[in-house]
Amino acid sequence: MMNDDEIRDFIMANCAELLATKNKGQIMKAIMPALKGKADGKAINGIVAELCR
C-alpha cells in the first residue's frame, strides 16, 4: 500500500492540470482507477481534499 507522501506525489505528478481546477470529483475520477488496490480510498480522498483547498 502507498503511504500519504507517495499518494500526494502521484497526484501532483499525474493530475497537475486537474488540481488547478480544484474540482475534487474530476480529480478523484481520474486517479482512482490508477491507484485502485495500491492505496486506501479514504487516504486518497483526504489528500485530494487537502490539495483542493
N, C-alpha and C positions, 0 to 999 in steps of 0.2 A: 504494500500500500504506500502511496505517495504521502509525504508529510506536507504540512501547510506551505512551507517555503517552496517545495517542488511544484505544488499546485499553482501558487502565485507566479512562479517563474514561467510555467507553461502558459498560463493565461496571458501574461504580459507579452510573451514571445509570439503567440499564435492569434491573439484576438485584440491587438492594439487598436485597430480601427473601430471595432465594436465597443471597446472600452470608452472611446471618445464620445460615443453616442449616449452613454450612461443608461442604455436600455438593458436592464437586467435580464428580461425574458429572452431577448435575442442572444445575449452572451451565453446564458445557460443552454439554450437550444443548440448553439454552435459547439460548445465544449463538452457537453455530457456524453455524446457518442464516443468522443476520443478518450475520455477518462473513465468510462464505464468499466467497472471491475478493477480499476487501478487506484481509485481514490474514493473516499467516503463522500456521498452526495451532500450530507449536511455540512461537511467541511468546505466543499466546493461552493455551496450556496452562501456560506458565511464570508468566504473570501471575495466572491463576486459582489456581495452587498457592500463589503468594505471598500472595494476598488471603485464602486459606482458612486461613492459619496463625493 
